[in-house]
């Protein structure tokens, strides 16, 4: 592995131009000084962060089927949602799990946090494992239309091949679940 100083490749921001401020994201264009002294533009999406929940009931993965407008198709995904201002990720995970699926969990274990698209966005996604699930009543947001389903690991892998599951968070969760089944460790 090549060693380098942490600041050797750093891009220093010279100017920031706000482009758009929405309810979920904002967009800005930064002018940066490159390590070679040249300047470049960087389009950056700012996001408050989000959570996703890996929940298994009787050996089946809890997923929601919903229409995703950017893709113009239905997608199976694990329950997920964005952090509200000042909200801790674990609280968001509990809230989103119950809102989207109706299930409450007795405990949550943080598996990992990862950036979704670091080339242009700062969204940090926190993946949790939910245990001790109890059914309840879902209460999705007024603009959220979901169908809750349970699928086996083999069905999940088939859905990946068919691109019914094609988002990174759900694919990551499925392979984490498979690894957990094989090793007993996260």
Secondary structure, DSSP 8 states (H G I E B T S, - for coil): -----TTTT--EEEEEEEEEE-SSEEEEEEEEE-TTS-EEEEEEEEE--EEEEEEEETTEEEEEEEEETTTTEEEEE--EEE--TT--HHHHHHHHHHHHH--EEEEEEEEEEEES-TTTB--EEEEEEEEEEE-------TT--EEEEEE-HHHHHHHHHTTSS--HHHHHHHHHHHHHHHHS--
